[in-house]
Amino acid sequence: MHNEKIKLLTASLKRLLRRGATRQLVNIIKKTHMADLSIAFKELSVDNRKKLFELMDDPEEIGVFFSTLDETLFLEFIKNIEFTKLVDIFDQMPSDDAACLLNLLDEELSDQILSKMTKEGSANIEQLMSYDEDTAGSIMVTDFIALEEDVVAKQVIEALQNKYLDVEMPFYIYVVDAYGKLVGVSSLRQLVVVHPEKPLKEFMAQDLVTVKPYTDREEVARLVSRYDFLAVPVVDDDNRIVGIVTVDDVIDILHEAATEDMLKMAGVGEEYIETQTILRGTRIRLPWLFASFLGGVAAFFIIGGFEEDLAKFTTLAAFIPVIMGMGGNIGTQSSTIVVRGIATGRINIQDFSKVVSKELAVGVILGVIYGIFIGIIAKFVFAAEPFSVPLAFAVGLAIITSMSIAALVGSMVPLILERLNIDPAVATGPFVTTSIDIVSVYCYFMIATQLLDL
């Protein structure tokens, strides 16, 4: 449904731009969310993008529009915007979004924009830009509500109505002591249900979950997800609140982390295909495909070592694809489950024996089920042959062995890599699939030679 809405929006924009229908275009801009407009924007021609942008006059809305544009399109389009207008736009943006976008620009242009912005706004943004990209400090919002613990509920509500109108997301009231240290938090709901004369210290929650500015942002996302917070406070070493990380940024972090893990496990780097050059895409994939190539060569030599057995019993070759395929698939499934568990914080190295034994049990059960299936098929297909029974047992045991070892390796490797401080998402996929192919073929032929007396 949403895709249809975007298609309709894009078609309408193209038609109105072609007709020069300025009034209707302005009306669409006012009624359309900037996130939707940014998607339709990239489908327009360069000239139409320029015409549409000239009709946007609200710097705050343009800031939202910029923050939802693809990075490559943003960097390309921003070159044609008048500098004074650019400064005005960044002045109206939330500090975390502005810092993120300014980090994408050339250092010279970024410094020029900061120098022309209001003193308070530029100071907040420069503070955020000083933190490493993957930390809580780089994505925190410096506009938040912090009041002393003796302030009563009625005064808090008055402050919200008069002093904190421009706060981006007033989810919580953070409570500080006389020294400015964070001592509690109150939700808006708590605030409106208590007696107006009740001070914050009497109804605030004191079991705080906080992070430091240098905490990894994925760890922040895990905390917000685990406790269902709308925001988490960022405190310095003296426990003074310096900012908050809001749920909208957490959603972006989780999306980026999941995408990066998927791309890493596929061995194609961390970038989207639309931002990669052909040369870079080739260079990133080459080493991982080479690992698979080596695995294929190793399997070739293993099969070659059983060449005489295959010559005597060519039927064995027919079952190689299904044995390798079943082992590879369950190995990939196990490794994906464990890598994702590690990434979301649901699995850690202390769970090693529990996770591995559970996946091994699943692998054995599935192996038995599919081993019986393939054994029955082998028995009936070659029912007229005297070797049908031992062949059925050989193929069935090979499936059981392949799938059991694959589940074992697929669950162990990510945890071992995590223990060695190696990103499991990067190395697990190629290692598991390649090793399982080799082990599956070797076990199959070893079992077959024993049961068929080759």
Secondary structure as GFF3:
##gff-version 3
##sequence-region A 1 454
A	DSSP	alpha_helix	2	19	.	.	.	ID=ss1
A	DSSP	alpha_helix	22	31	.	.	.	ID=ss2
A	DSSP	alpha_helix	34	41	.	.	.	ID=ss3
A	DSSP	alpha_helix	46	54	.	.	.	ID=ss4
A	DSSP	alpha_helix	59	68	.	.	.	ID=ss5
A	DSSP	alpha_helix	71	77	.	.	.	ID=ss6
A	DSSP	three_ten_helix	78	80	.	.	.	ID=ss7
A	DSSP	alpha_helix	83	92	.	.	.	ID=ss8
A	DSSP	alpha_helix	95	102	.	.	.	ID=ss9
A	DSSP	alpha_helix	107	116	.	.	.	ID=ss10
A	DSSP	alpha_helix	119	129	.	.	.	ID=ss11
A	DSSP	alpha_helix	136	139	.	.	.	ID=ss12
A	DSSP	beta_strand	146	148	.	.	.	ID=ss13
A	DSSP	alpha_helix	153	162	.	.	.	ID=ss14
A	DSSP	beta_strand	172	176	.	.	.	ID=ss15
A	DSSP	beta_strand	182	187	.	.	.	ID=ss16
A	DSSP	alpha_helix	188	193	.	.	.	ID=ss17
A	DSSP	alpha_helix	200	203	.	.	.	ID=ss18
A	DSSP	alpha_helix	217	227	.	.	.	ID=ss19
A	DSSP	beta_strand	231	235	.	.	.	ID=ss20
A	DSSP	beta_strand	241	246	.	.	.	ID=ss21
A	DSSP	alpha_helix	247	265	.	.	.	ID=ss22
A	DSSP	three_ten_helix	273	275	.	.	.	ID=ss23
A	DSSP	alpha_helix	278	305	.	.	.	ID=ss24
A	DSSP	alpha_helix	307	312	.	.	.	ID=ss25
A	DSSP	three_ten_helix	314	319	.	.	.	ID=ss26
A	DSSP	alpha_helix	320	344	.	.	.	ID=ss27
A	DSSP	three_ten_helix	349	351	.	.	.	ID=ss28
A	DSSP	alpha_helix	352	381	.	.	.	ID=ss29
A	DSSP	alpha_helix	388	419	.	.	.	ID=ss30
A	DSSP	alpha_helix	424	451	.	.	.	ID=ss31
###
